[in-house]
């Protein structure tokens, strides 16, 4: 049986006259959601210390940066391609975008007080949206730090702990997410030589200050890695009445205490032990949990374990004030692994690994804007997605809803956004749009 060879386009003429074309038709959903939050007006009212800008309003520039980050434009110089995206300009209400050098100058001119105003705006939005659409009676904080390898001569770039690029300078930000949906809570950019526990007590204090008053301290739980293992911090948490589970440092010393206490055997070769101990310079003894697991047969998999190991087992040692079964303490702590996914999204999908300037304050400003963009996406999903879709990653959300070819046209005096025929997520798109339109507008205060 023969087949006729199909032919593609044989001749084609070109015209560079089209306007209002876009790769990002789905950004309309984000723009409408930000309108419901009255975000532009909030920015205008909060940014009292922003630099005077002759051609662009600072609020417009920040809104532009937020949209760029959400759209997946990871480097400032890549914003040039949106100069001829008429739809993107229409969403912002601008006739043109600032060029790369203008954006960098704007970031560099944001003073520390302007950055604090952006953070306060972010905090105010989170307080206002907390408990919506459902009320909350407890919080779980997941805390971690991440190393950002730098390849230029950025201010604050210093040699420190950097397991993936030894000898390279870096930043070492510290982050806190709330475990229910991984909403960002608080973050701080630090120089690369900052130790894991540098500023940890003040950082946790700031996290607690942002807790809504209706949440009792006894309903607050912190899960943290060994960077937060500190007698002073744990004493602070004890005095505050917060629950916590924190990974211990100095595994060898605690391993000996666990062996002395004795491991209870569990299924599949796992074991658990618990003991009470007062480390040196701590005010009182605390409860410690030790988890023992067999080393994987695969030597490569075994080598990836970063826990304390001997010839047969790897060990995790935790300090906690939770009064529950040791195995339940361990399973509760494993929820903290969700923060690793959130950090990967920040690094890979929201440009945290793409530090834009050589100036410290400009990079701090970019860092805080990036975290606001992360939460805008989180709130967008929480308010507008069906429950079974809340787990969509930023990458999936972009692929299915935002990176959508479209053309903005005028039809009988009405703006019409032409979207692709056969778009597979049309129903979901329209459902989300319907939920956005039904939202009550939250006026800036």
C-alpha positions in Angstrom: 0.0 0.0 0.0 1.5 3.3 -1.0 1.5 6.6 0.9 1.4 10.0 -0.6 4.2 12.2 0.8 2.7 15.2 2.5 4.1 18.6 1.7 4.6 21.4 4.2 4.5 25.1 3.3 6.3 25.7 0.0 6.1 29.5 -0.2 5.7 32.1 2.5 5.7 35.8 2.7 6.6 37.8 5.8 5.1 40.8 7.4 6.3 42.4 10.6 3.2 44.5 11.3 1.3 42.3 13.9 0.6 43.9 17.2 -0.5 42.4 20.6 1.0 39.0 20.0 2.2 37.0 23.0 3.7 33.8 24.2 2.1 34.4 27.6 -1.7 34.5 27.1 -2.3 32.9 30.5 -0.7 35.8 32.3 -4.1 37.4 32.0 -5.2 35.1 34.9 -2.3 36.4 37.1 -3.0 40.0 36.2 -6.7 39.7 37.1 -5.8 38.0 40.4 -3.3 40.8 41.2 -6.1 43.3 40.4 -8.4 41.6 42.9 -5.6 42.0 45.5 -5.3 45.7 44.5 -1.6 45.1 44.2 -0.7 48.1 42.1 -2.3 50.5 44.6 -0.7 48.7 47.5 2.7 49.2 45.9 2.0 52.9 45.2 1.1 53.4 48.9 3.8 51.4 50.4 6.8 52.4 48.3 7.3 55.8 49.9 11.1 55.4 49.9 11.3 54.2 46.3 13.6 56.2 44.0 12.0 58.9 41.9 11.9 57.6 38.3 11.2 60.0 35.4 9.9 57.6 32.9 8.3 54.8 35.0 6.4 54.6 38.2 8.3 52.4 40.7 5.1 50.5 41.4 4.8 49.7 37.7 8.5 48.6 37.6 8.0 46.2 40.5 4.8 44.8 39.1 6.7 44.3 35.8 9.4 42.4 37.6 6.9 40.2 39.4 5.2 39.3 36.1 8.5 38.6 34.5 9.4 36.2 37.3 6.0 34.5 37.2 6.3 34.1 33.4 9.7 32.4 33.8 11.9 35.1 32.5 14.9 34.2 34.6 17.5 36.8 33.5 17.0 40.5 33.2 18.5 40.7 29.8 15.8 38.2 28.6 13.1 40.8 29.2 14.1 42.4 25.9 12.0 39.8 24.0 8.9 41.2 25.7 9.5 44.7 24.2 7.5 43.6 21.2 5.0 41.5 23.2 2.0 43.9 22.9 -0.2 41.8 25.2 2.3 41.9 28.0 2.6 45.7 27.7 -1.2 45.9 27.7 -1.4 43.9 30.9 0.9 46.4 32.6 -0.6 49.5 30.9 2.8 50.5 29.5 3.8 51.7 26.1 7.2 50.1 26.4 9.4 48.3 28.8 12.6 49.7 30.4 15.7 48.2 28.9 18.1 45.8 30.8 20.3 48.6 32.1 17.4 50.6 33.3 16.0 47.7 35.3 19.4 47.0 36.9 19.7 50.7 37.8 16.3 50.7 39.4 17.2 47.7 41.6 20.4 49.3 42.6 18.6 52.5 43.6 16.2 50.7 45.9 17.4 51.8 49.4 17.1 49.5 52.4 14.0 51.3 53.6 12.3 50.7 50.2 13.1 47.0 50.5 11.7 46.9 54.0 8.5 48.5 52.7 8.3 45.7 50.1 8.7 43.1 52.9 6.0 44.9 55.0 3.6 44.8 52.0 4.3 41.1 51.6 3.7 40.5 55.3 0.5 42.6 55.2 -0.9 40.5 52.3 -0.1 37.3 54.0 -1.8 38.4 57.2 -4.9 39.5 55.2 -5.1 36.3 53.2 -4.3 34.0 56.2 -7.2 31.7 57.0 -8.9 32.2 53.6 -10.7 30.3 52.3 -10.6 28.1 55.4 -9.7 29.2 59.0 -6.5 27.9 60.5 -5.8 26.9 64.2 -2.2 25.7 63.9 1.1 26.3 62.0 4.0 24.2 61.1 7.3 26.0 60.2 9.8 24.3 57.9 13.2 25.9 58.1 16.3 25.5 55.9 19.1 27.3 54.2 20.5 27.0 50.7 23.8 27.8 49.0 23.7 30.0 45.9 26.9 29.6 43.9 28.0 32.9 42.3 30.2 33.4 39.3 30.9 37.1 39.3 32.1 39.7 41.8 28.9 40.3 43.7 29.0 42.2 47.0 28.6 39.8 49.9 29.8 36.8 47.8 32.2 35.0 50.1 33.8 31.6 50.5 31.9 29.3 52.8 30.2 25.9 52.9 29.6 25.0 49.2 29.4 21.2 48.7 28.5 21.4 45.0 31.1 24.0 43.9 34.0 23.9 46.4 36.1 27.0 46.3 33.4 29.2 44.7 32.0 32.2 46.4 28.3 32.2 47.3 25.3 33.6 49.1 23.7 31.5 51.9 20.0 32.6 52.3 17.9 31.2 55.1 14.2 30.4 54.5 11.0 29.5 56.4 7.9 28.0 54.8 4.6 27.2 56.5 3.9 23.5 56.1 0.3 23.8 55.0 0.8 24.2 51.2 4.3 25.5 51.6 3.4 29.2 51.8 6.6 31.3 52.2 6.8 32.9 55.6 10.1 34.6 56.1 13.5 34.8 54.4 16.9 36.5 54.7 19.7 36.8 52.2 23.1 36.2 53.9 26.8 36.3 52.7 28.3 33.0 51.7 30.5 32.7 54.8 27.5 32.8 57.1 27.3 29.6 59.1 24.2 27.5 59.1 23.2 28.8 62.5 24.3 32.4 61.9 21.4 34.6 62.9 19.1 31.6 63.5 17.7 32.9 66.8 16.8 36.3 65.4 15.4 34.6 62.3 13.1 32.4 64.3 12.1 35.3 66.5 11.0 37.2 63.3 9.0 34.1 62.1 7.2 34.0 65.5 6.4 37.7 65.4 4.6 37.2 62.1 2.3 34.6 63.6 -1.4 35.8 63.7 -2.5 36.5 67.2 -5.3 33.9 67.0 -2.8 31.1 66.7 -1.7 30.0 70.2 2.1 29.3 70.7 1.2 25.8 71.8 -0.3 25.2 68.3 3.0 26.2 66.6 5.6 23.6 65.6 9.0 24.0 64.0 10.9 21.4 62.0 14.5 22.3 61.2 17.8 20.7 60.1 21.1 20.7 62.0 21.8 24.3 61.2 19.3 25.3 63.9 20.6 22.9 66.5 21.4 25.3 69.3 20.8 25.2 73.0 20.0 28.9 73.1 17.5 28.6 70.3 15.8 25.6 71.9 15.6 27.4 75.2 13.9 30.3 73.3 11.4 27.8 71.9 10.8 26.2 75.3 10.1 29.6 76.8 7.8 30.5 74.0 5.8 27.3 74.4 6.4 26.1 70.8 6.8 22.5 69.8 9.9 21.6 67.8 11.9 18.8 66.2 15.4 19.6 65.2 18.2 17.5 63.8 21.3 17.2 66.0 24.9 17.9 65.2 27.8 15.8 66.5 26.2 12.5 65.6 28.9 10.4 67.0 28.4 11.6 70.6 24.6 11.1 70.4 25.0 7.8 68.7 26.8 6.4 71.7 24.0 7.6 74.0 21.5 6.0 71.7 23.4 2.7 71.7 23.5 2.8 75.5 19.8 3.4 75.7 19.2 0.5 73.3 17.4 0.3 69.9 14.0 -1.2 69.6 13.7 -3.2 66.3 11.1 -2.2 63.8 10.1 -3.6 60.4 12.6 -4.1 57.6 15.6 -3.7 59.8 14.8 -0.2 61.1 15.3 0.7 64.7 14.4 3.5 67.1 15.9 4.6 70.5 15.2 7.5 72.8 17.0 9.0 75.7 17.2 12.2 77.8 20.3 14.2 77.8 21.6 17.6 78.8 24.3 18.8 76.4 27.1 21.0 77.6 26.0 24.6 78.4 22.3 23.7 77.9 20.0 24.7 80.8 18.1 21.4 81.1 17.9 18.0 79.7 15.8 17.3 76.6 14.3 14.3 74.8 16.3 12.8 72.0 15.1 10.4 69.3 17.5 8.1 67.3 16.4 6.5 64.1 18.5 3.6 62.6 18.0 2.4 59.1 19.9 -0.3 57.1 22.4 1.0 54.5 21.1 0.4 51.0 22.6 -2.5 49.1 23.5 -0.2 46.2 26.8 1.5 47.2 26.0 4.7 45.2 22.7 5.0 47.0 24.4 4.4 50.3 27.0 7.1 49.5 24.2 9.7 48.9 23.1 9.4 52.6 24.4 12.4 54.4 23.5 11.0 57.9 26.0 9.5 60.3 26.9 5.9 59.1 28.7 2.9 60.3 29.3 -0.4 58.3 25.6 -1.5 58.5 23.4 1.4 59.4 22.8 5.1 58.9 21.4 7.2 61.8 19.3 10.3 62.4 19.3 12.0 65.8 16.6 14.5 66.7 15.9 16.6 69.7 12.2 17.3 70.3 9.7 18.3 73.0 6.8 16.4 71.3 5.2 13.9 73.6 4.4 11.3 71.0 5.7 7.9 69.9 9.3 8.2 68.7 8.4 6.7 65.3 5.6 9.3 65.0 8.2 12.0 65.8 10.3 10.8 62.9 7.4 10.6 60.5 6.3 14.1 61.5 9.8 15.4 60.8 9.8 13.9 57.4 7.1 16.4 56.4 10.0 18.9 56.3 11.1 17.4 53.0 8.4 19.5 51.4 10.7 22.5 51.8 13.2 21.0 49.5 10.6 21.0 46.7 9.8 24.7 47.5 13.5 25.6 47.4 13.9 23.7 44.1 11.1 25.8 42.6 12.8 29.0 43.8 16.1 27.9 42.3 15.0 26.4 39.0 11.6 28.0 38.2 11.8 31.5 39.9 15.4 32.5 39.2 16.8 32.4 42.8 20.0 30.9 41.3 20.2 33.9 38.8 21.5 36.7 41.0 21.1 39.8 38.7 23.5 42.5 39.9 26.9 43.0 41.6 25.3 45.2 44.3 24.3 43.7 47.7 21.2 45.8 48.3 19.9 45.3 44.7 20.3 41.6 45.1 18.4 41.7 48.5 15.6 43.6 46.7 15.5 41.0 43.9 15.5 38.2 46.5 12.5 39.7 48.3 10.6 40.3 45.0 11.2 36.7 44.0 9.7 35.5 47.3 6.7 37.8 46.8 6.3 36.3 43.3 6.4 32.8 44.8 3.6 33.6 47.3 1.5 35.3 44.6 1.5 32.0 42.7 0.8 30.1 46.0 -2.2 32.4 46.7 -3.4 32.2 43.1 -3.5 28.4 43.4 -5.1 28.5 46.8 -7.9 30.8 45.8 -8.6 29.7 42.2 -7.7 26.0 41.8 -9.7 22.9 42.7 -8.2 21.1 45.6 -6.9 18.2 43.5 -4.9 20.8 41.5 -3.2 22.6 44.4 -0.1 20.5 44.0 0.8 21.8 40.6 4.4 23.0 40.5 5.3 26.4 39.0 6.8 24.6 36.0 3.5 22.7 35.3 1.4 25.8 35.9 3.4 27.8 33.4 3.3 24.9 30.8 -0.4 24.4 31.1 -1.8 27.9 31.8 0.7 30.7 31.3 2.8 29.9 28.3 -0.1 30.1 26.0 0.2 31.7 22.5 -2.5 34.4 22.0 -3.4 37.6 20.2 -5.2 40.5 21.7 -7.7 42.0 19.2 -10.5 44.6 19.1 -13.9 43.1 18.1 -16.7 45.6 18.0 -15.1 47.8 20.6 -14.4 44.8 22.9 -11.1 43.4 23.8 -10.9 39.8 22.7 -8.0 37.4 23.5 -7.7 34.9 20.7 -6.4 31.6 22.1 -5.4 28.3 20.3 -8.1 26.1 18.9 -8.0 22.7 20.5 -6.2 24.0 23.7 -6.3 20.9 26.0 -6.7 22.9 29.2 -9.5 25.2 28.0 -12.1 24.0 30.6 -9.6 24.4 33.5 -8.6 27.8 32.2 -12.2 29.0 32.1 -12.9 27.5 35.6 -10.0 29.4 37.1 -10.9 32.6 35.4 -14.4 32.2 36.8 -13.1 31.8 40.3 -10.8 34.9 39.9 -13.8 37.0 38.7 -15.9 35.9 41.7 -13.2 37.0 44.2 -14.1 40.0 46.3 -11.7 42.8 45.6 -9.4 43.4 48.6 -8.9 47.2 48.7 -5.5 48.5 49.7 -5.6 50.0 53.2 
